[in-house]
Amino acid sequence: MSDPAPTTTQPGKLLSVLGVAFGLAGSVGGTIGAGILRTPGLVAAQLHTPSLVLLAWLVGGLYALLGAICIAELAASLPRAGGWYVYAEQAFGRRAGWLVGWTDWLAHCIGLAWVATTVGELLAEWIPANTAATWQCRALALLVLALFSAVQLLGVRAGGASQELLSLVKAVAFLGLAAASFALPPVVPAVSTAADPAELLQQGPAVAIGAVLALQAVITTFDGWASPVYFAEEFSDPSRDLPRSLIGGVLAVLALYLLINAALLHVLPIEVLSEANLPAADAARSVLGQRGGQVISAVALISLLGLINTVVMAAPRILFGLSRDQLMPAALSGVNPGGTPTAALVLTSGCAAVLVLAGSFDHLLGMGAFLYVVLPLTGIAAQVQLRIKEPNRPRPFLSWGYPLTPWIVGACSLGFLIGALVRDTGDSLLALALVGLGGIIGELLRRRQPQETSNP
């Protein structure tokens, strides 16, 4: 017997109405934030040479692409809502699944609160005669959270349409800035102080350290490419659309990042770019004069709004999946007629709102950064384990270059994880403590549900 029609609504069931257009929008929207407005300066400060700057962005994009190729196999073979926890549970058991799901949801809440707060600060700058009082910024952040939560309550179609629109506007804004930059004559430095690549190679360890730091910044800016996996169950044809969304999304972001960096190098000398805190603003001033700063603020706002929409839409799916698999209270698997996990959405937005009101993100961001490195590593480990544990599982998409591809991505991810632990030991240990707390909570939940052993 065939499955119910995608538009049929059943209690506790998501709607399978999404397509590759949403998947691409989710990948682009989940990746491109305000980081691309700042990171090019950090990369230039480490590499000092235009060709090496562009090479770093290309390498970072290829790393993300290899990760997308690996996770596309998992997503197509396990098209269930919830993201990384789905793969960890299938590969390593329920306790591992819970820990990964808890970690993922917590990291989403931290990121959502920080992005909402940043949006509140940007909006406060647009208020006439605004004194940028803290309460005003927080009030605006809460208003933005409430607005996007309300959009999601309308249903998955409204959420998907808003994501596609915001991602389109975001891409057009960045393309417009790049096109306007290329319309100017190329910069010609009076005396170039950029190092020759051959000279840099002779400098040995110092260059290697700079390259690693540059790549860390680049790869961080590519974070978010896996956003489509949280909606795997809601694609009408997940075996086809998920690989296309993941791989196509990374390629689209890579092309846009290379274009933006080429545009910045076109209008800014490498010496200026390497010293700029917000190089995109400097480029915008070159194109539009003093109004360029306002334009960049608007572009940053658009980027962050699209990111908020992605996170508000994705994070409740983690709770929904955990609840449906009896790893969290059953109430969190409730779905409204529009296909939105209502209780999970309310809990996610409420947690983010509490973090906004708390107001201190110094340690939270450090912990969140560590957790975001851990999550893709769990996916890579799950892929390798499932190839061994379930060799006959149907896999509509097979990772290109297996087993080399996951081992490359896993080794790089582990290296960045160790680097994060060394660079920010305190926050990394706090993040591990939160994971441990999740283990305790999971055991308590399991003891409260001893009879619930039937399949959802």
C-alpha angles and dihedrals in degrees: 000000000000123000119263117275112278092245094055112113119213129175109272093006127118121222119252096216105117126106141188092282090063091042092055091045090050093050093046093041093048093049108040112070132139091296094088088060090061110022098072089068092051091050093047090050089059100041105031094197127090094221092051092046091056090043091055091054090047092051092047090050092049090051090053089046092054089050091050091050090053096046092044088069092054094043094050094047096042105035096177129132118256110065123228097004091066091063095042092051093049093047104036108016140259098302091054090045092053093048093050092045093049091048092048095049092047092050090050092052092050092048092045093052093048094048092047090051091050090050089050090054092049092049091048089060089061094056110102113249089359117169092200093236114188093239091054093053092048093046090053091047091053090047091054091049091050092048096053092042088055090051090053091049087062088067145263093293092057091044092048093047092049090050093051091048095047093046091050092050090046093052092046091050093053093043090050092052091048093047092049090050093052089050089069122080112268115264115257112197115217093224116007115222093179112127121244112246091236090055091049091053090055093055091073120187097020091057092045092053091048091050092051092050091048092050091048089056092046096048090048088055089054092055114123100047091120094063094113092065091071089065097042093125093052097059114103090220106020097169089062104026100046097058090044092049096048098043095036092047093054092047091050092050092046092052091048094047092049090049093049093049092047089051092050091049088049094060103025127058111238089246091057093043092052092054098043119108090196107018094175089062091052090051091048091052089052088056103035105018120227092345088067092087091057091048091054091048088054092048091049090049092051091048093051094045089056089049092051091051091052094050095043088052097043106041097062089056088064091056091042092055094045091050095047089051088052094249092118135025114301093238090073092065093062113122126196123224090269092059098256121135093234103189091042090052093050092049092048095048091043092053091048090049091054090052090049091053091046086060102193114110102160096101096025092060091048090052092045092052090053092048093049089057092050096053101064088045089059089052093053091048089050092052093053092044094049092050086059099036099041108023092159097052110126108256112188089187124036121200112253113242097014127203093020095053099059092041091054092048093043094050092049092046091050090049092053090046091054089045091053090048092052096041097046106018097162097053092040091055090047088052090052089049089055089052089051090050087053089055091054092048090049092054091049091051091049091053091051091055104046095142098046099096101127121107116264 
